[in-house]
Amino acid sequence: MKKLNILLVFIINLLICYLSTCYAQSDSQWPMFRHDVMHSGRCTYICPSVVGLKWSYTANKFVLSSPTIDSSGTIYFGTADEKVYALYQDGRFKWTYDTSGPTSGYVYSTPTIREDGVIFFGSDNGFFYAVEPTGIGIWSYQTGSSISSSAVIDKSNGNVYIGSSNSKLFAFGESTSLFLELYWTKTLGGEIEATPALDTDGRLYAASHDGRFYSYTSGGGFRWSTIDTKAEIKSSPALSNDGVSYYAGNDNGYLYWGSSKYGSLYWSHFIGGYIKASPAIGSDGSIYIGSSNGKFYCFESAGPLLWMFPKGNTTVGTIYSSAAIDGDGNIYFGSEDGFLYALDSAGQLKWSYKTDGKIVRSSPAIDSDGVIYIGSYDNKLHAISQLITPTITKTPTPTATATMSETQTETFTPTNTITKTQTETTTASQTKTSTPTNTKTMTPTPTDTDTSSQTPTPTDTNPDFKPELSDPQLIPEAGNQNTSFEYLVHYKDADGGNPQIKRLYINNENNYMSMSLRSGDPWDGIYHIKDVSGFDLNIGENEFFFLFIDNETNSVRLPEEGFMEGPWVDPVETKTPTSTPTLTATPTDQTDRELPEVIITSPLDRERVSGIILIKVNASDPSGISSVEVKFDDGLEEQSWQRCTRLGDKWIHTWNTRDYNDLTQVTISARATDNSRNANTGQAEDIVVLVRKWDKEYWIGGNTGEDGDGTSNNPFKSITYALSRATSAEKKPAILRIIPGI
């Protein structure tokens, strides 16, 4: 018996030594979806200002998950070929873990890296996996339904949480250092696609397709659930930096801000489309999020819109990708137009990088060297880094790559070529005596953000496969200085080469902007540009031409010489309005002028409101409106006009009612100024709302007591009961889009 005990102690010590040697790691560089358990999407690493492709790795099928990065720089990601890939930091193949079996399943779930290096992820086949850093599977659990959610790990107790499409939220606890056992499950009201978040006390925040947010303690105790937001929630909740608030969007295009303590929804912003991306939280508390409407937004932590990208009526592709924020506050996100965009903290475009496929579910990850990783539907994981232009020595062969005469940011830079060997390893090499290849991952910087002031004059390396431009269009062909002109052209490359330079020049050869793919394939599709506000168009006649250059430096210009005519531009002051807006008032001194129509669309007249309210104003013909203002009058003192923020075709303003006494009647006025009609101002019909202090009468939490109307403000244990009290009798609250505060 004594010998057996000694042997057992020896085995345990040997196991501990093995684990500490093999698995003990410092903090991972980007260990999980959204970087951390609070889902900030923010790191301290600094990314470069001028970028190019460092390397790319080609998987067998689409890259579906977001990449994660461990402490050694190893990158993990999931794909549509039912595998999780591991790559070394230089792009070489390390291993794959195959989840295929009797039930096939894509890997949408982003791998989550535990402190000891073990990787956790789910699969469409319904299994939840744990895999060693060496690629050896050590544990799995069948949840009973497909998994799109990613795991989140509580460092304080080792608990691992993940959601499943069978509406269940799973919590696993440690039973040994390698294996987990089921701790508890909770059934929510719908599928769970969003990844749960954790606060610093280990409390869990989840979202469901039933349109509700939920919170539980680490032990599985129910804390709260919210009212139904009337649309599926696939956006993963993110917590504010102090942990007192949470943010997420839904499929109705609303972004929500709620209390992490009580679950109450402070406000909602309607931004349009449907929101599958998860918010990123800046160091100053700003909220960054994209939508399927092709717009990316920044809000203050308290609600007001700060900016959106792109401005005006221009959009990028559908945005499902969640943003990453670097140490300088720059923001990075992908889009279905295939671009990775980089914005500064003010919303200005720094650069964009084009992949050969859609960027759908993959979100960027950043390593300690500032390298940005993102997956695409071109089957590749792209590593974007500092652009370094090596000196190119031409070989005396007839196939030597020609160099370009532009500045550094548009120099065709030979970079790493990933070559898969029979042993499924990859090698990366830099060639200074280069021979042209068809490796599409090694293209020059596709962002066309060079600072050259002259038209490039490349040498056609392969005239037999020179690309073609045809079917130029200008819509409309005439307008005024406020008209949004759209330019289109058909690009076709017989050998499948993608255009790396795709420019529209207007009026001279120093005045150009880059075009983007509107439809079709990059090598055979329609390219366009709609917002040309960056051009200084002439009053009267203008002219233009197109210039495209492919990845083998073959160029095509349309027309081959000279310019095409258009557009004709009239000055705004002399342009006759093309539509007659509805008149809401006719001042005696402006009987011959048309006024913009203004309508307050939310809240409604005679509604009862409480908390922080979103005022929505609609103005006809928004292209000419320069400003919209609102004013609140409680009959006690003169109020000033307050400017609204433009959001799409509406104008919004947030209003806090907490400074008013109970049952206060407030008149809301709105007016709009139209600069396209001699700065005429039209005013909306006033609406009247009744401010009620329901937030102090019917809420969860607070002190026991009696209110003046005889109702009790005892803390309710059930949100359903609290809402039924708040909506009963004469205390019917405003409609859902006006969210009560706390």
Buried (B, 14 or more C-beta within 10 A) or exposed (E): EEEEEEEEEEEEEEEEEEBEEEBEBEEBBBBBBBBBBBBBBBBEBBBBEBBBBBBBBBBEEBBBBBBBBBBEBBBBBBBBBBBBBBBBBBBBBBBBBEBEEEBEBBBBBBBBBBBBBBBBBBBBBBBBBBBBBEBEEEBBBEBEBBBBBBBBBBEEEBBBBBBBBBBBBBBBBBEEEBEBEEBBBBEBBBBBBBBBBBBEEBBBBBBBBBBBBBBBEBEBEEBBBBBEBEBBBBBBBBBBBEBEBBBBBBBBBBBBBBBBBBBBBBBBBBBBBBBBBBBBBBEEBBBBBBBBBBBBBBBEBEBEBBBBBBEEEBBBBBBBBBBBBBBEBBBBBBBBBBBBBBBEBEBEEBBBBBBBBBBBBBBBBBBBBBBBBBBBBBBBBBBBBBBEBEEBEEBEEEEBBBBBEBBBBBBBBBBBBBEEEEEEEBBBEEBEEBEBBEBBBBBBBBBBBBEBEEBBEBEBBBEEBBBEBEEBEBBEEEBBBEBBBBBBBBBBBEBBBBBBBBBBBBBEEEBBBBBBBBEEEBBBBBBBBBBBBEBEBEEEEBBBBBBBBBBBBBBBBBEEEEBBEBBBBBEBEEBEEEEEBEEBEEEEEBEEBBBBBBBBBBBBEEBBBBBBBBBBBBBBBBEBBEBBBBBBBBEEEEBEBEEBBBBBBBBBBBBBBEEBEBEBEBBBBBBBBBEBBEEBBBBBEEBEBBBBBBBBBBBBEBEEEEEEEEBEBEEBEEBEEBBEBBEEEEBEBBEEBBBBBB
